[in-house]
Amino acid sequence: MGARSIPPPPLPVRRVLHVLWPLVGVVVTAVAVPVIVLGALLVVVDRRARLFRATCLAVVLMWVDIRMLVGCWALWARSPDHSSPTWREDHERLFSSTLDSLMYYARRWVGLEVRLADRMHFGTDAEPLLALARHAGPADSLAIAWLLSRTAGRLPRIVLAEALRWDPGVDTILTRLQSFFVPSSTGAGQDRIGGITRMAASMQASDVFLIFPEGRNWTPTRRAGVIRRLRERGEHARARRAEELRNVLPPISRGAWAARTARPEADVMVLAHAGFGRLSTARQVFDALPFHDRPFRVKTWTYAADTVPLEQVAFAEWLDARWVEVDAWVEENAAPWPAAS
């Protein structure tokens, strides 16, 4: 079951989680300590120290997340009515600092390294940027958000699954920064496109709107499922196009088009990455640890606003063509397929 199928916690549960999250961290740490000890002992038979690395990273990231939540509490205590003139800037700094910490510890413990294929172009300085990114592999949204924040100097406004509201730190800070949590597939009748449109319309000149047009992480199973459903609906031409895409899912253009029409003056960046995309199961990710021989490589193409179609059908065709290019680049630059386990 993907994240899109998981409903968010009910409001009372969210409130309880926000208060008890540090206690959850204490419990998780207590449970993890014997696993860390076991992982350290197993280094004699597992020179890659995978259990030790993975468990230590999980605990550290949990506490980075808790620190971000506590930072949000402190900002609220200083301005309960959100009237502080630096309310948004304070949360932006907190979010950027958290991304830096997450990437630092991921690099230290599991060798996660982001490498650029070439120089990135971030569009017109006086306008926001629309970034359309491939979605595949572990931690890709984290790495991309960090890259845009630090390399582009633009804070991401992110479209993400509503299931992530189960994490109080993510829920709190991204809600305050006006990111959009896409309602789960169980939330029938909820306005998904309207939420994306409103978020895009509210962007400031220094913002980048980050959306993943595929809607979910690529896996071989999901790719096969998309092709099967297209055939069942009689959409044979789209099914054939989907079969030609080996490393990406066919993009769903509605959300990206809604953002495009809400801010037609924004330049558009298409972002591909390779290295982790073929790690589609927890076992494959674990077996690949640490990632010293598997860098997270990033390639971007940036298009001036006046070169990207505004009409819906033309935009969908344009996006399909860009995803063919993304797939070709990933195929050329992807790490080897993981060995069967």
C-alpha positions in Angstrom: 0.0 0.0 0.0 1.5 3.4 -1.1 1.4 6.6 0.9 -1.4 7.9 -1.2 -3.7 5.2 0.2 -2.9 6.0 3.9 -5.4 8.5 5.4 -4.1 11.2 7.7 -4.5 10.9 11.5 -7.8 12.3 12.8 -7.4 15.7 14.3 -7.5 14.5 18.0 -4.8 12.0 17.2 -2.7 14.6 15.5 -2.9 16.8 18.6 -1.9 13.9 20.9 1.0 13.0 18.6 2.3 16.6 18.6 2.5 16.5 22.4 3.8 13.0 22.8 6.3 12.9 19.9 9.4 13.5 22.1 8.2 10.6 24.3 7.9 8.4 21.1 11.5 9.3 20.4 12.6 8.1 23.8 10.7 4.8 23.3 12.2 4.4 19.8 15.7 5.1 21.1 15.3 2.6 23.9 14.1 -0.1 21.5 16.9 0.7 19.1 19.8 0.5 21.6 20.0 -3.3 21.7 19.7 -3.4 17.9 22.6 -0.9 17.7 24.7 -3.1 20.0 23.8 -6.2 18.0 24.7 -4.3 14.8 28.1 -3.4 16.2 28.8 -7.0 17.1 27.8 -8.2 13.7 30.5 -5.9 12.0 32.8 -8.9 12.3 30.6 -10.8 9.7 29.1 -7.8 7.9 32.0 -5.4 7.0 29.5 -2.9 5.6 27.9 -2.6 9.1 24.5 -2.3 7.5 22.3 -3.0 10.6 24.5 -0.7 12.7 24.4 2.2 10.2 20.7 1.9 9.4 19.6 1.8 13.1 21.9 4.7 14.2 20.7 6.8 11.3 17.0 6.1 12.1 17.5 7.2 15.7 19.5 10.3 14.8 16.9 11.3 12.2 14.1 10.8 14.7 15.7 13.3 17.0 16.4 15.8 14.2 12.7 15.7 13.5 11.9 16.1 17.2 14.3 19.1 17.3 12.4 20.7 14.4 9.1 20.2 16.2 10.4 21.7 19.4 11.7 24.6 17.3 8.2 25.1 15.9 6.9 25.1 19.5 9.4 27.8 20.4 8.4 30.0 17.5 4.8 29.6 18.4 5.5 30.5 22.1 7.1 33.8 20.8 4.2 34.6 18.6 1.0 32.6 19.4 -1.1 34.6 17.0 1.5 34.2 14.2 1.8 38.0 14.0 5.6 38.1 14.2 7.0 40.0 11.1 9.6 37.3 10.8 7.2 34.3 11.3 7.7 32.9 7.8 11.5 33.7 7.7 12.0 32.0 11.1 10.3 28.8 9.9 12.2 28.9 6.6 15.5 29.0 8.5 14.4 26.2 10.8 13.3 24.0 7.8 16.6 24.7 5.9 18.6 24.0 9.0 16.7 20.7 9.5 17.4 19.7 5.8 21.1 20.4 6.3 21.2 18.2 9.4 19.3 15.4 7.7 21.6 15.4 4.8 24.7 15.7 7.0 23.8 12.6 9.0 22.7 10.7 5.9 26.0 11.4 4.3 27.9 10.5 7.5 26.1 7.3 8.4 25.1 5.8 5.0 27.2 7.7 2.5 24.4 9.6 0.8 26.1 12.0 -1.6 24.3 14.3 -4.0 26.2 15.0 -7.3 25.2 17.4 -10.1 25.5 16.2 -13.6 26.1 19.8 -14.7 25.4 23.3 -13.6 21.8 24.0 -12.6 19.9 27.1 -13.9 17.2 28.3 -11.5 15.2 30.6 -13.8 14.4 34.2 -13.5 15.4 35.7 -10.1 12.4 37.9 -9.8 9.9 35.1 -10.3 9.1 31.8 -8.5 10.2 28.5 -10.1 8.1 25.4 -10.9 10.2 22.2 -10.4 8.8 18.9 -11.8 10.8 16.0 -10.4 11.2 12.3 -10.9 10.0 10.3 -7.9 11.9 7.0 -7.2 14.1 5.4 -4.6 14.6 6.2 -0.9 14.9 9.8 0.4 14.7 11.3 -3.1 12.2 14.1 -2.0 14.5 14.9 0.9 17.6 15.2 -1.3 15.8 17.2 -3.9 14.3 19.6 -1.3 17.7 20.1 0.3 19.4 20.6 -3.1 16.9 23.3 -4.1 17.1 25.0 -0.7 20.9 25.1 -0.6 22.1 25.2 -4.2 19.2 27.3 -5.6 18.7 29.4 -2.5 15.0 28.8 -3.0 12.8 27.3 -0.3 10.7 24.5 -1.6 6.9 24.7 -1.4 6.2 20.9 -1.6 3.2 18.9 -2.8 3.3 15.7 -0.7 1.1 12.8 0.5 -1.2 13.6 3.4 0.0 10.4 5.1 3.0 12.4 6.1 0.9 14.3 8.6 1.5 11.3 10.9 4.9 12.9 11.5 4.2 15.9 13.7 7.4 17.7 12.8 6.7 17.5 9.1 3.0 18.3 9.6 3.7 21.4 11.7 6.4 23.1 9.7 5.2 22.4 6.2 1.6 23.4 7.2 3.0 26.7 8.5 5.0 27.1 5.3 1.9 26.5 3.2 2.9 23.4 1.5 0.0 21.2 0.2 -0.8 17.7 1.6 -2.6 15.8 -1.2 -5.6 14.1 0.3 -5.4 10.3 0.4 -7.2 8.2 -2.2 -9.7 7.4 0.6 -10.6 11.0 0.9 -13.2 11.1 -1.9 -14.5 14.4 -2.9 -11.6 16.5 -1.5 -10.3 19.3 -3.7 -6.8 18.2 -4.7 -6.3 20.4 -7.7 -7.8 23.5 -6.0 -5.2 23.1 -3.1 -2.3 22.9 -5.6 -3.7 26.0 -7.4 -4.0 28.0 -4.2 -0.5 27.1 -3.1 1.0 28.0 -6.4 -0.8 31.3 -6.5 0.5 32.2 -3.0 4.2 31.7 -3.9 6.7 34.4 -3.4 9.5 35.3 -5.8 12.1 33.3 -3.9 10.0 30.2 -3.7 10.2 27.0 -5.8 7.1 24.9 -6.2 8.2 21.2 -6.0 5.8 18.6 -7.4 6.3 15.0 -8.5 4.1 14.4 -11.6 4.3 10.6 -11.3 2.3 10.9 -8.1 4.2 8.1 -6.3 7.6 6.4 -6.2 8.5 4.3 -9.2 8.8 0.6 -8.7 8.6 -2.3 -11.2 5.3 -3.4 -9.6 3.7 0.1 -9.9 5.0 0.4 -13.5 3.3 -2.9 -14.4 0.1 -1.9 -12.6 -0.1 1.4 -14.5 0.3 -0.4 -17.8 -2.3 -3.0 -16.9 -4.9 -0.4 -15.8 -4.4 1.6 -19.0 -5.0 -1.5 -21.1 -8.1 -2.3 -19.0 -9.5 1.2 -19.7 -8.8 0.8 -23.4 -6.1 3.4 -23.5 -3.9 1.4 -25.6 -1.8 4.2 -27.0 -1.0 5.5 -23.5 -0.2 1.9 -22.4 2.3 1.5 -25.3 4.0 4.8 -24.3 4.1 3.7 -20.7 5.8 0.4 -21.8 8.5 2.4 -23.4 9.4 4.2 -20.2 11.6 1.8 -18.2 12.6 4.0 -15.2 9.7 6.4 -14.7 5.9 6.2 -14.4 3.9 8.1 -17.0 3.4 11.7 -15.6 0.0 12.8 -14.5 -0.2 16.3 -15.8 -3.3 17.7 -13.9 -1.4 18.9 -10.8 1.6 20.3 -12.6 -0.7 22.1 -15.1 -2.7 23.6 -12.2 0.5 25.1 -10.8 1.6 26.2 -14.2 -1.6 28.1 -14.9 -1.7 29.6 -11.4 1.8 31.1 -12.0 2.2 31.4 -15.8 5.2 33.7 -15.4 7.2 31.0 -13.5 10.0 29.2 -15.4 9.8 25.4 -15.3 12.6 23.1 -14.2 12.5 19.3 -15.0 14.6 17.3 -12.6 15.9 13.8 -13.0 18.0 11.7 -10.7 19.8 8.4 -10.9 21.5 6.1 -8.4 18.7 5.1 -6.0 15.7 4.7 -8.3 16.2 1.0 -8.7 16.2 0.3 -5.0 12.5 -0.3 -4.8 12.2 -2.5 -1.7 13.4 -2.2 1.9 15.6 -5.2 1.4 17.3 -3.7 -1.7 17.9 -0.5 0.2 19.4 -2.4 3.2 21.6 -4.5 1.0 23.0 -1.4 -0.8 24.1 0.3 2.4 26.3 2.2 2.6 25.9 4.2 -0.6 29.5 5.1 -1.2 29.5 3.4 -4.6 26.0 4.7 -5.5 25.9 8.6 -5.6 22.6 10.4 -6.0 23.2 12.0 -9.4 21.0 14.9 -10.5 20.3 16.4 -13.9 18.1 19.4 -14.6 16.6 21.2 -17.6 15.1 24.6 -17.1 12.7 26.1 -19.6 11.7 29.8 -19.9 8.0 30.4 -19.0 7.1 31.5 -22.5 8.4 28.2 -24.0 6.1 26.0 -21.9 2.5 25.5 -23.1 -0.3 26.9 -21.0 -3.2 25.0 -22.8 -4.0 21.8 -20.9 -3.6 19.2 -23.7 -0.5 20.9 -25.1 1.0 21.0 -21.7 0.3 17.3 -21.1 2.0 16.5 -24.4 5.0 18.7 -23.5 5.3 16.9 -20.1 5.1 13.5 -21.7 8.0 14.5 -24.0 10.0 15.7 -21.1 9.5 12.5 -19.3 10.8 10.5 -22.3 14.0 12.6 -21.9 14.1 12.0 -18.2 13.7 8.2 -18.8 16.5 8.2 -21.4 18.9 10.1 -19.1 18.1 7.8 -16.1 18.7 4.7 -18.3 22.1 6.0 -19.3 23.2 7.1 -15.8 21.4 4.6 -13.5 23.3 2.4 -11.1 23.2 -1.3 -11.9 20.0 -3.2 -11.1 20.3 -4.7 -7.5 21.0 -8.4 -7.3 18.0 -10.5 -6.6 17.7 -11.5 -2.9 
